[in-house]
Amino acid sequence: MKKIIYLIILAVLPTMVLAKSELPPVKYTKADSALVVKLLKEAAKLPKNASRMEFSGNKFMNIPYVAYTLEVTPTEQLIVNLHELDCTTFVETCTALTIADKRKEHTFEGFCKALCDLRFKDGKCDGYVSRLHYFTQWTNNNEKMGFIKDVSHKGFPFTAKQVVDIHYMSKFPEKYKHLKDNPERVPTIKILEDEVNGQTLLYIPNKLLNKDQNVLKDVKTGDIIGLVTTKDGLDASHLGIAIWKNGKLHLLNASSIAKKVTLNNLYKYMTDPKRKTNIGIRVIRVL
């Protein structure tokens, strides 16, 4: 009888928290959990060589862009929100769906485990500072965990270098709710920034992004793209998914300008005079 009552309660609550021994508290809605299971069941039926990143990304086309969806709880939890996305949560959601499918864990819990593995250092949610806030931190940790691979290499088309110098969060803590309200966290954030500072990364400069697929063969549909920036204190200004369409490289992304998930010609996007701080792309592949 207790189990029946519990299931009834779960069915009527609009927002729920899932707590499993191997997971931190998970904040989600019934609609989100149902969508996750639906997408995973569909992904399981795809041909083996089909890009799960492209499949998932296209499923979120036109979903509204909403910032700060991970800042809605006073303590750090695993936030699942598939109906409001920013560029990072869009990429993380698609990557977690891909990993859960490859693990053959076509359940909401399997998705949550994959998302937790990706979002937090070593897959462990241990407060706000354990979240992988910068793209370089995110890629370094998830490559170590075996989930992704930086496909850059010496030579064409990775002809440009970025020396990492991240300090935006520690310099401007007032821009982050959980740092503004908890200034004691700032020194730890600074230590984590310094752990990756000085690292040299290779990227494809803007001038090459108008080349065709035969020339830019290192970039595959479904790859994660990080937009390298010259903005002080940051390593990447935006994230998205690479899509080849009509012979041109496109960026599937949750756009703050379009206010939704959309598809942009990447060369035109990067060379827009309004985006002068974007100088090229890093390319990351989900394994």
N, C-alpha and C positions, 0 to 999 in steps of 0.2 A: 504493500500500500504506500509506504514512504517513497519508493522509487517512482510509482505512478504520479504521486503529487509533485515530486521534483521535476519530472518531465513536463507536466502541465505548466509549472511555473516557468520553465525555460521557454516554452512555446509562446508565452504571452509577454515576456519582458522585451521591450524594444532594444535595450542595450544590455549586454551581458558581459560577465567576466569569467573566463575559463582559467582554472587553476589546476595544472597537472604537476606531478612531482618533478618532471623533467623540463617544465616550462615555467617562466615567470607568469604572473597574472596577465591574462589576455583580455583586452577591451575590444569588443566587436558587437555587431548587430546580427540578428538572425538572417537578414537579407545578405550580409557579407559572407557569412558562413555557407549559406546555400549557394551563392554564386561561386565561391571557391570550389565546392564539390562538383558543381556543374561543369566548370572549366576543366577541372582535373579529369573528369570522366570523358570529356570531349578530347582532351589531349592524349589520353590513353589509346584512342582509336586512330590517331594520326600515323602516317607512315614513319618509319624509324628515322629517315633522313629529313623529315620536315622540321623547320625551325620552330621550336616551342616558344622562343622569345618573340618571334614575329607573330605567331598565332595569338599569344596572350596579349601582346601590345595592341593588335588590331581589335581585340575584344573590348578594349577600353577607349576606342576612338570616340571623341566628343564628350567623354566624362569630364565634369567641371574641374578646373584647376582651383585648388584651395590650399593656401599656405598654412603652416604651423599646425597641421593635424596631429603631429606627434607631441604637442605641448599641452594637451588637454587634460592631463592628470597631474596632481601635485607630486606624485612619486613616479619614477620611471616604470612603465609597463610596456608590454608588447601591444602596440596599437595596430589594429587591422581595420583599414578603411578603404574599401574599393570603390566607393561612390564619390570620393573627393580626393584628388591626387595632386601632389606637386612633382617636380622632376625626379626627385630622389625616391619618393615612395612609389612612383610609377615604375621606375627601373627595378627597385627592390621587389615589388609585388610580382612583376613578370619573371624575375630571376628565381624567386621562391617557388612560384608555380612550376617553372622548368625543373628545378632541383627535386621538388616533391614528385613530379612525374617520373624523372629518371630513377628515383629511389623506389618507384612503384608504391608510393604512399599516397593514394588518391583519397585522402581524408582531410578534413579541416585541421585536425591535430597535426597531420604530416606537413601541411602547408605552414602552420604556425612554427613548427620545429625548424623548417628550412628558413623561414623569415627571421627567427631568432638567431640562427647560426650566422646569417648574413649581416644583421643590423648591429650586433654587439661584439665587442672584442672577445675572440675565442668562443663566440656563441653563448656567452654568459651575460645575462642582464644583471648588472650590479650597480644600478643607479645611473644618473644622467651621464656621468663621465665615461661610462663603459660603452656608450653608443659611439659608433664610428662616424664622427661628424664630418670629417674631410674626405674627399675622394681618394687621396693618396693613402690615408689610413685605411679606408674601406678596401681598396684594391690590394694593399700589402697584406692585410689580415686574411682576406678571403682567398688570396692566392696561396698563402701559407696553409690554409684549411683545405685546399684542394678543390675549391668550387669554381674558380675562374683562372684565366691566364692572360697576362699582358702579352700581346702578340707582337709588340714592337721589336725591332732588331736593327742592327747597324746597317746603314745604307738606305737606298730608296725604298719606300717613300717616307721613311722616318728620318728625315734629314735635319730636323730641328731638335734642340735640347732645352729642357726646362730644369732649372735648379730649384728644388722645392724650398719655399720660404713661407710657411704658413704661420700666421699670428693674428688673424682677424678676430677670432673669438676672444682671445686673451686681451687684445687691444681695445675691443669694443664690447665688453660684456653686457653693457646696457641694452644692446640690440637683441639679447637672448633672455627670455623670461626667466629661465631656470638658473642663469648666471646672475642676472640683475637681483633676483630675490635671494640668491645664495652665493654671495661673493667669495665665500670660503672655497668654492669649487674652482675658482679661476687659476690658482697656482697649479693644480693638478692638470687642468686643460693646457697650461703653458708647458708643463713637462711632456705631455703627450704630443704637443705640436713639435717640440724640439727633437723628439725621437725620430721624426722623419725629415726634419730640415737638413738641407745639404744633399739630399738624394738627387741624383741626376736621372731624368726621364727623357725618353725619346718620343717625339710626336710628329704627326704629319702637318706641315704648315698649310695655311689657307690657300696659297697659290696653286697647290696640287689637287684641291678638292673638286675641281671641275673636270678632272680626268675620268676616263671611262672605266668600266669594271675590269677590263683586261690589264689596265695600267695599275689600278688600285686593287689588285687581286688579294692583297693581305687583309682587306676589309670584307667581311662576309655579312650577308643579311642575318640579322639577329645579334650581331655584336653590340656590346655596350660602348657608347661613345661618350667620352668626357671632354668638354670644351675647355681647352687650356686658355688661361686668362693672364693678363698682365695686371689685373686689379690687385692693389697692395694687400698682402696678407692672405690671399687665396691661391689655390692651385687649379681649381676648376670652377667655372661659373654656372655650368648647366650640364645636365645629363640627358641621354636619350638612347634610342635603339637604331642601329643602322638598317636601312632598307634600300635595296637597289630597285629603282623603278624607271622604266624607259631609258635605261643606260646611264642614269645619273644617280649619285648617292644622295639619299634623303635621310632626314632625322625624324623619327617618330618620338614625340615628346609631349610632356605635360607643360604647356606654354602659359606663362604668366601674362603674356601679351594677348594671346588668343583666348585666354581664360578657359582653355579646355585641352584635351589631348588631341594633337593634330599632327600632320605630316608636312615637313618643310623641305624644299630643295636645300641641301646642306651648304653648297657653295654660296648661294644667294643669301642664306641666313648668316653665314659667317662673315661675308664681305659687305653686309649692310652697314652703311656709315654710322648708324646708331649703335653698332656693336664693335667699336674700335678696339676694345680690350680683349676680344676673342681672337686668338692668333693661330689656332690649330686644334687638332684632336688627338686624344689618346684612344687606343682601341683595345678593348678587353673582351675576351671570349669566355662564355660559360662552358665549362667542361662537361 
